[in-house]
Amino acid sequence: MTFTVRQRGFTAKCLAIWVVAASICEPARAARREVIKTDWNGFERRVSEQKLEGRKVRIQLADGGEIKSRLIRTAGNGVVLHANRTTSQWKTSKNEALLPRDQIRSVRFEGHLGHRGLFAGLASFGAALGVGSAIAISQDALDISEGPFMIVIPAVMVAGSIGIGVAGFLIGRATSPLAPEFLIER
C-alpha cells in the first residue's frame, strides 16, 4: 500500500492542528507565592478557609531552626503536625506532635492551590480528540479501507491527544497559584 496524496494531506492537517493547539496553550508564568503577615487568629482562619490542612509545610522556628512535616490541623495553642524525627520533642501521641505557637516564626505550605492542572489537562485532551475525530470522519479525510493505516492513523490521533492532554495538565499546573506562606506576627 502506498501513501497517497490524500493521506499525506490528512496527516499534515492533523500535525498542523496539534501544533496550533500546543502553541495556543503557551505556558504563562505562575504567580509568585503569596506571603501573608498575620496574627495567630488570622493564620488559623486562613488555613481553614483555604483548606490547607493535610499539606506539607516548612516551619521556621523562633530560634532559627526549620521543621518539615505535614500539617494535620491548627489548634489554639499551636499546630498539630505529623510526628517525625524533627518534631520528636513536641510529640503528643504516636503520630502527632503539637508545636507551640510561640515557637513558630513562619509557615510555608508546599504545592499549588486548586485543580487547574486537572481541568486543563482534561479539556485539552477532549478538544484534541474531538478535532482529530472530526478530521477523521470528514468526507475527504481518508480513503483507507484496509491495511495497517486503519490502525496506525487512529492510534496516532489518540497518542497525539494524550500528548496534548499532558501538555494541558502541565500548563494548567504551572499557571495555578502556589500555596501561601504565613509570617506570624506577635
C-alpha positions as CSV (number, residue, x, y, z in Angstrom):
1,M,0.0,0.0,0.0
2,T,1.3,3.4,-0.9
3,F,0.8,6.6,1.0
4,T,-1.4,8.7,-1.3
5,V,-1.6,12.4,-1.6
6,R,-4.9,12.5,0.2
7,Q,-3.4,10.6,3.1
8,R,-0.5,12.9,3.3
9,G,-2.9,15.9,3.3
10,F,-4.7,14.3,6.3
11,T,-1.5,13.7,8.2
12,A,-0.4,17.3,7.5
13,K,-3.8,18.6,8.8
14,C,-3.5,16.6,12.0
15,L,0.0,17.8,12.6
16,A,-0.9,21.4,11.9
17,I,-3.9,21.2,14.3
18,W,-1.7,19.7,17.0
19,V,1.0,22.3,16.6
20,V,-1.6,25.2,16.7
21,A,-3.2,23.7,19.8
22,A,0.2,23.4,21.6
23,S,1.2,26.9,20.6
24,I,-2.1,28.4,21.8
25,C,-1.6,26.8,25.2
26,E,1.8,28.5,25.6
27,P,2.6,28.4,29.3
28,A,2.3,31.5,31.4
29,R,4.4,32.1,34.4
30,A,2.9,31.0,37.7
31,A,2.1,33.7,40.3
32,R,4.6,34.3,43.0
33,R,4.0,32.7,46.4
34,E,1.7,34.9,48.4
35,V,3.4,36.0,51.7
36,I,0.8,36.9,54.3
37,K,1.6,38.7,57.5
38,T,-0.9,37.9,60.2
39,D,-1.5,37.1,63.8
40,W,-2.3,33.7,65.1
41,N,-6.1,34.0,64.8
42,G,-5.8,35.2,61.2
43,F,-3.5,32.3,60.4
44,E,-6.0,29.8,61.8
45,R,-8.8,31.4,59.9
46,R,-6.9,31.4,56.5
47,V,-5.8,27.8,56.9
48,S,-9.3,26.8,57.5
49,E,-10.8,28.9,54.6
50,Q,-8.2,27.7,52.1
51,K,-8.4,24.1,53.2
52,L,-4.7,23.8,53.8
53,E,-4.8,21.0,56.4
54,G,-3.1,17.9,55.3
55,R,-0.4,19.7,53.3
56,K,3.3,19.5,53.6
57,V,4.8,22.5,55.5
58,R,8.1,24.1,56.2
59,I,8.0,25.9,59.6
60,Q,10.7,28.4,60.5
61,L,11.1,28.4,64.3
62,A,11.8,31.4,66.5
63,D,15.3,30.0,67.3
64,G,16.2,29.9,63.5
65,G,15.6,26.2,63.0
66,E,13.3,24.6,60.4
67,I,10.8,21.8,60.5
68,K,9.4,19.9,57.6
69,S,6.3,17.9,58.2
70,R,2.7,17.5,57.3
71,L,0.1,19.9,59.0
72,I,-2.7,17.9,60.5
73,R,-4.7,20.8,61.9
74,T,-4.3,24.1,63.7
75,A,-5.1,24.5,67.4
76,G,-5.5,27.5,69.7
77,N,-2.1,26.9,71.3
78,G,-0.1,25.7,68.2
79,V,-0.1,23.4,65.2
80,V,-0.6,19.7,65.2
81,L,1.9,18.0,62.8
82,H,2.6,14.5,61.7
83,A,5.3,13.2,64.0
84,N,8.7,12.6,62.6
85,R,12.4,13.0,63.7
86,T,12.3,16.8,63.6
87,T,9.2,17.0,65.7
88,S,10.1,14.4,68.3
89,Q,10.5,16.9,71.2
90,W,6.9,18.0,70.8
91,K,5.4,14.6,70.3
92,T,1.9,14.1,71.9
93,S,1.0,10.7,70.5
94,K,2.4,8.1,68.2
95,N,1.5,10.0,65.0
96,E,1.1,13.6,66.2
97,A,3.2,16.4,67.6
98,L,1.9,19.7,68.9
99,L,4.3,22.6,68.1
100,P,3.5,25.6,70.4
101,R,2.6,28.8,68.6
102,D,5.2,30.8,70.4
103,Q,7.9,28.7,68.7
104,I,6.7,29.5,65.2
105,R,8.0,32.4,63.1
106,S,6.6,31.4,59.7
107,V,4.7,28.5,58.0
108,R,5.2,27.8,54.3
109,F,2.8,25.4,52.6
110,E,4.1,23.3,49.7
111,G,2.4,22.8,46.4
112,H,-0.2,24.6,44.3
113,L,-3.8,25.6,45.1
114,G,-6.8,24.4,43.1
115,H,-7.3,21.8,40.4
116,R,-6.3,23.9,37.4
117,G,-3.9,21.3,36.0
118,L,-6.6,18.5,36.1
119,F,-9.2,20.7,34.4
120,A,-6.8,22.0,31.7
121,G,-5.5,18.5,31.0
122,L,-9.0,17.0,30.6
123,A,-10.1,20.0,28.4
124,S,-7.0,19.8,26.2
125,F,-7.4,16.0,25.8
126,G,-11.0,16.3,24.9
127,A,-10.5,19.1,22.5
128,A,-7.7,17.4,20.7
129,L,-9.6,14.1,20.5
130,G,-12.6,15.9,19.2
131,V,-10.7,17.8,16.5
132,G,-8.9,14.6,15.5
133,S,-12.1,12.7,15.2
134,A,-13.8,15.5,13.2
135,I,-11.0,15.4,10.7
136,A,-11.1,11.6,10.6
137,I,-14.8,11.4,9.8
138,S,-14.8,14.3,7.4
139,Q,-15.7,13.3,3.8
140,D,-12.3,13.9,2.3
141,A,-10.1,12.9,5.1
142,L,-9.3,9.2,4.5
143,D,-9.9,6.7,1.9
144,I,-8.4,3.7,3.7
145,S,-10.5,0.5,3.9
146,E,-7.7,-2.0,4.6
147,G,-4.1,-2.3,5.6
148,P,-2.0,-1.1,8.5
149,F,-3.1,2.5,8.2
150,M,-6.6,1.5,9.5
151,I,-4.9,1.0,12.9
152,V,-1.9,3.4,12.7
153,I,-3.8,6.6,12.0
154,P,-6.4,6.3,14.8
155,A,-3.5,5.3,17.2
156,V,-1.5,8.3,16.2
157,M,-4.6,10.5,16.8
158,V,-5.1,9.1,20.3
159,A,-1.4,9.3,21.1
160,G,-1.4,12.9,20.0
161,S,-4.5,13.7,22.0
162,I,-2.9,12.2,25.1
163,G,0.3,14.2,24.5
164,I,-1.8,17.4,24.2
165,G,-3.7,16.4,27.4
166,V,-0.5,16.0,29.3
167,A,0.8,19.4,28.0
168,G,-2.5,21.0,29.1
169,F,-2.1,19.5,32.5
170,L,1.5,20.8,32.9
171,I,0.5,24.2,31.6
172,G,-2.5,24.3,34.0
173,R,-0.4,23.3,36.9
174,A,2.3,25.8,36.1
175,T,-0.2,28.6,36.0
176,S,-2.0,27.7,39.2
177,P,-1.1,29.8,42.2
178,L,1.4,28.5,44.8
179,A,0.2,27.7,48.3
180,P,0.9,30.7,50.6
181,E,3.5,31.4,53.3
182,F,2.4,32.9,56.6
183,L,4.6,35.2,58.7
184,I,3.2,35.1,62.2
185,E,3.3,38.4,64.0
186,R,3.4,38.6,67.7
